[in-house]
Amino acid sequence: MNWLAAAQECIAAGDKAVLVTVAEAKGSTPRESGAKMLVRERGIVGSVGGGQLELLAIDEARRMMAEKAARPALTRYSLGPDLGQCCGGAVRLLLEPLGKLDRRWLTQWQSQVSGAGTRLLATGSDGSKSWLDADDGEDGARVVEDGKRWQVIEAVRRRSRPLWLFGAGHVGRALAKVLAELPFEVLWLDSRFDGFPEQMPAGVGHVVAPRLAEAVENAPAGTLFLVLTHSHQLDLDICDRVLRRGDFAFLGLIGSATKKARFLSALKGRGHAPAALERLVCPIGLAQIPGKQPMAIAVATAAQLLALPAVQENAADHEQSTGKQRGTG
């Protein structure tokens, strides 16, 4: 269940809930601006990045429930100095207690993400909500301040397909460049602090996760996974965790037929059923596109992903919503 469905369910049942949104993300952060997590009295839905940041957000949300807070709050965290997280960036979180009056804007949000185009939702420090027109290129969330008053402005639109790219080596860098131009929400992960290039592709989020395989648990359902780290053992651990989840859309592993055979044997030894192992795609990329150069592999893999039925549907929606058309010559 996603955060929106869970929020609507809480309101219908009269249960307490606080919606947490990454209102601003600067530097290297575990989640992008606009990411959401719903905190309920019993459990949470979604994620704003895990780790100490998420624990503090949950604690603050539960405190607001206990105190019956009515107005939203905006809090700032420096991930390195304040929380000891390795990302090192800074985030501001919007925490909103939900009640019956929020049913209207949640319903409007549902309509917006089900249709085409982009609109902006402005949340004021007094709890007010207003919808604004937007350019289709706007994304995420941002904070606008005027003295003690503030607004969080969020772009609301149909989302592209989530894709998690593990590994910032030569092929990973080529893939990030290619995928950034396509209808995917790319999160790029590596365990090395110096793994990423100084110039990141526009729109690509990145995370440094020393325990890289564990990050799999934070991916949303329906994610496309590409696994190409510097370590075969790490690749194996990531594939193992993805297969155990079972709710992924695609699991691609860089390598050869020999590597695939070894991985299948190892994964079978870890208890995976034959039906699950059939979902592991290795090598990645369309066979019709030859070449072992990083960019050739990236292009072949992007083409393979675009050929997936679910991605084709999202791509058509994305193209329609942005008004882009293919040239005819």
N, C-alpha and C positions, 0 to 999 in steps of 0.2 A: 504494500500500500504506500503510495507516495504522500508527501506532506500535505498536498492540497485535499486529497480524499480524506486523509486522517483529520485535518482541521475541520472539514465540513461535518464529519462524523461526530467529533467532539462537541461542536456547537449544537447539533441536532439532539445529542444526548444530554446536554447541559453540563458536560465535564469541563474541568479547568484545563487550559492549555496556553502555552506561550510559544509564539513563532519567533525563531531566531534567524536573522538574515545577515550574511556578510555584506554590510553596507559599503565597505571600502576595503580594498586590498592593495597594499603597497609592498614592493619588493617580492621576495620569494615567500609565498604563503601556501598552506596546504589545500586551500580551496579558493576558487575565484569569487569575485564580487557577484552577488546575486544568489549564491548558494544558500540553501535553507535547511533548517532542522526544526521539527515540531517537538516540543517537550510537553509530554502529558504527565498526569499524576502517576501513571504506570507505563513507563517505557518512553522511547523516543522514536521518531521517524525521520530519516534523512541524516545528513551530516554536514558540519561546517569545518571539518578537517581532522577530527579525532584528536588524540593526545590531551595535553593539559588545557589547551584552549577550549576544547569541547567540554571537558569536565567542569571548568569554571563557568561556561555558558549555561550548562545544565543546572549547576548550583544556583546561579543567579536567577534563572527562570523559575526554579522551585521556590526560591525566596519570594519572588514576586507573587506567585500563586498563594503562598502562605499569608502574605500581607495584603492580599486582595488588591494588588496594584491595578489601576485603571488606565494609566498613561504609559506610552512606550518609553524605553530608555535607550540611550546610545552610549556604548562603552568602547574604550580603546585598549588594545593590548599590543605590546611589542613582543614578538614571539621569542626573540633571543634573550634580551635582558630581563623581561618580566616572567617568562614562562620556561626558559631553558630549552625551548624547542630549536631544532637545528635549522629550520627554514630561514630564520633571521629577519623576516619581513615584519610588517605591522598591519593590523586589521582593526576595523571598527565594526562592532556588532549591533544590530538593531534588535531589541527584544520587545515584542508586542503581546500583551495579554489579549486573548481572544474572547469575545462574547457574542451575543445574539446579533448585535448591530454589525458585526463583521461578515455576516452571511452574504450581504449584498456585494461587497467588493470581491469576495472569494468566488462568487458566482460569475461576476464580470471577468475575473482572471481566467476562470475555466473557459469561458467563451472566447477570450482573446487567444489563448494558447491552442485552441481548437481550430482557429481560423487563420487568415493570412494577415500579413503586415505586422507592424509594431506600434504599441502605444506605451506611454509612460505613466506609471502610478507614483504619485507623490504622497509620502507619509510625513505629516508634520509632527513637531515635538508635542503638540497638543492632542495628537491622536487622529487628526483630520485626514481624510483621504480625498484625492482628486485625480482625475484622469486627464492627461495631456497628449497632444499630438507629438509624433516623433519621426525622425528619419529612420528608415529601415536598417541603417548601418549601426545604430546605437545599440549597445548591449550592456549587460551587467547592471551594476548599481553605483551610485555616487552620492556624496553628502554635500549639501549646499547650506551654508551657515550665514546667519544675519544676527550678529550679537549673540544673545542667549538662545535665540530661536534657531531651529535647524529643520531641514527637510531631507529625507532620503528619497532619491529619484531612481526608480527601477524600470528597466526596459522589459516589457512583457510581450513575448512573441513565441511562436512555435520553435522549439529547440531542435538543433541538429542532433545527430546520433552521437552518443558518448563513445569516445575511443581512448583507451589507455595504452600508451606506448612505453614499454619498459626497455630502457637502454639508450644511452646517449653517445654511442660510438658513431663510426662513419655512416653506417646504414641508418641508424636512428636519426642522425642529423639530416640526412637526405629525406627520410620519411616525414620528419617534422615540417620541412620546407614545402613538400608536396601536399601534405594533408591540410596544412594551414589554409590553402586556397580552395578547399573542398568542403562540402556540408557535413563536417564532423566537429564535435566539441572535443578537442584534443587535450589530454593531460599527459605530460611527458615526465617520466619518473626515472631516477637513477640513484644509486646508493653513494655516488662519489660527489664530493662538494665541488670539484673542478671538472665535472663531466660535461656541463652544458656550455654552449658557446656564449660569448659576451653579448652577441646580438641575437635575441630570441625572435623567431617568426611571430608576426603579429597575430594575436588571438590564441596563441598556444600557451596554456598554463604549464608550469613546471614545478616539480616537487623533489627535494632531496630527502630520501628516506633510507637511513642506514640499514633498517630491517625491511628491505624492499618487498620481499614476498608477503609480509604481513599487510602491506598496503592494499592488497587485493580485496580484503574484507570491506574496504570503504567505497568500492566502486558501485555505482547504481546498477540495478537490474537492467539487462539488455545491453550491457557494455560490449564493445568490440575490443578484444585484447590482442596486442602484438608484442611478442616476447623475443628480445634480441639483446640481452645483456652481455657483459664481458665474461660471464662465468656460466659454464654448462650446468653446474650444480645449482646455481641461482635460477637459471632457466627452468630446471626441473622442479624446483620448489614452487616457483610461480605457477607453472602449469598444473601442478598438483592441487594448489589452492583454488585455481579457477575451475578445474574439473569438479572439485568437491562442492563448489557453490552451485553449479548446474544452471544458473539463471542467466548465462552469458549468451550473446548473439553470435560471437565468433572468437575462436582461439587459434591464432596463427603463431608458429614458431619458426624462426630462421634456422636454416640448416639443410642437410642433405637427407637422402633416403636412409643412409646408414645411421645418422643421428636420430631420425624418427624411430627406426627399429629399436635402438638402444633405449630411447625414452619410453616407448610403448612397453618394453619389457620391465623397465624400472617402475613405471606407473601401475602396471598390472600387479607387481610385487607389493605396491602400496595399497592394493585393494580395489582398484578401479575396474568396473565392469567393462566388457568389450564394447557395449553400446556407447558408453561414455568416451572410451578411447578413440572411437571412430570420429569424434568431433574435433580431435586435434589435427590441425592442418599444418603439414610440414612436407616439403619446403613451402614458403609463402611466395605468392606472386603467380600471375598467369604464366603457364608454360609457354604460351605463344610469344611471349616477350622475352627474348634471350638476353644474355649478358649478366656478368657478375659484378659490374661496377655498382657502387652504392646507389647512384641515381637510377640506374636501370632496375635494380631490385625495388627501389621505392616506387617507381612508376608502375611496375608490374603488380606490386602489392596494392597500390591505390586503385588500380583498375579492377583487381580481384574484389576489393571491398565494395566498390561502386556497383559491381554486378550482383551483389546480394539483393534479393527482392525487397527486404525491409529498408535498405539504404537507398534503393532506387525511389521508393515512395517518399522518403524524407527529402531526397534531392529535388524531386519534382515540386514538393511543397515549398522548399527553400527558394527555388528559382522563381516560382510564382509570387511568393511574398516579397522578394526583392526586386521584381520587375526585370530580372536579367533574362536575356534570350541568347541562344546560340547564334553565331553568325552563319550566314548561308553562302559565303564565298567572298 
